[in-house]
Amino acid sequence: MPSSHASRGAPRVILDSNVWIDILVFDDPDTRPIQAALESGALHALIDARCLAELTRVLDYPQFVARNVDKEAALAAVRRLAEFVAPEAADAPPENARPLPNCKDRDDQKFLELAHAAHADWLVSKDRAVLKLAKRIARDFGFRIAQPAPFVAACELGAAAVPEPAPEPA
């Protein structure tokens, strides 16, 4: 499911499930520039089966069911905004390659692995265990890790191109 908008040379980015939820459900102001950049092709999001399965599972959490989140529409948006990376499409590391550090939150290891295997430029996460690895990952593995707002600033995505949400009808 290649992104229909990604332009050549656009930064390759992995978004963890919390960031996708902020885009798809909460309309978080910190993630609006990310969504706009995905829509315009200024960013190239990547996702694999494991990350998509987690997002699918998270969308079934009671708090999202109670909010009447349209799970199918949310997943369709991910399919439209992100390129699906098949396991065989990601490069296997050479035998002598340094192993990725283990994330204390084992559920988040898959995001590190995808970012590394798919040669992503960025992993955008709000998870503390992932964020603690940022300096080591940048130094040893060549991709950066950041929360949404610092990522937006570093990539100069700017809020100027992001429309404000329509006011709620009174």
Secondary structure, 3 states (H helix, E strand, C coil): CCCCCCCCCCCEEEECHHHHHHHHHHCCCCCHHHHHHHHHCCCEEEECHHHHHHHHHHCCCHHHHHCCCCHHHHHHHHHHHEEECCHHHCCCCCCCCCCCCCCCCHHHHHHHHHHHHCCCCEEECCCHHHHCCHHHHHHHHCCEEECHHHHHHHCCCCHHHCCCCCCCCC
